[in-house]
Amino acid sequence: MDSSTAVPAPQSPTPVDTGNLRDALSRWAAGVTIVAAADANGDDRHGMTATAFSSVSVDPPLVAVMINRSHTISRFLADGTGVTVNVLAADQRPLADRFAFVKDEDRFLVGDWQAGPTGVPVLGDALTWLAGRVERLVEVGSHYVVIVAVTEVATPRADAAPLIYWHRDYRQLHLASSEAESGS
């Protein structure tokens, strides 16, 4: 093997603490979502910015979002309650910041928020949104793993690029012009 193809020696591992774990996980790029939930009447609602979101199954249609148990939205979460996951487009960074930092009661004052099929707000101009009901709430460490049975989806902006969070900042995925035109 010549020096141009040599693989560098691995970095020495260090014991895990919250700081170096967060640093390591910051290298994982993730899409940015706003997760929304509401009380049974739909009168009291809450939303939060989240990147810990994943597909679980397409048959049955299930997704998961991981939410800190101490977060305000946790009081809305129980088996059977409505939840939406609104995937943000690259130009929706201000909404991501708003749902991360603005007072709870003022978060929905900006954005194209509409009543979704379960009575929970959906962002009408999101890249895509998924609505459903909490299938299972699993307590793991400091978080809940919220399994959502998806009942409805919409993709209002199929050709938009997603908002990405990587290395402690928002990023944009730059699509080639042929990808943007084909929606790939």
Sequence and secondary structure as in RCSB ss.txt:
>XXXX:A:sequence
MDSSTAVPAPQSPTPVDTGNLRDALSRWAAGVTIVAAADANGDDRHGMTATAFSSVSVDPPLVAVMINRSHTISR
FLADGTGVTVNVLAADQRPLADRFAFVKDEDRFLVGDWQAGPTGVPVLGDALTWLAGRVERLVEVGSHYVVIVAV
TEVATPRADAAPLIYWHRDYRQLHLASSEAESGS
>XXXX:A:secstr
  GGG            HHHHHHHHTTS EE EEEEEE TTSSSEEEEEE  EEEEEETTEEEEEEEETTSGGGG
G  TT EEEEEE BGGGHHHHHHHHHS GGGGGGSS EEE TTSSEEETTSSEEEEEEEEEEEEETTEEEEEEEE
EEEE TTTTS BEEEETTEEEE    HHHHHHT 
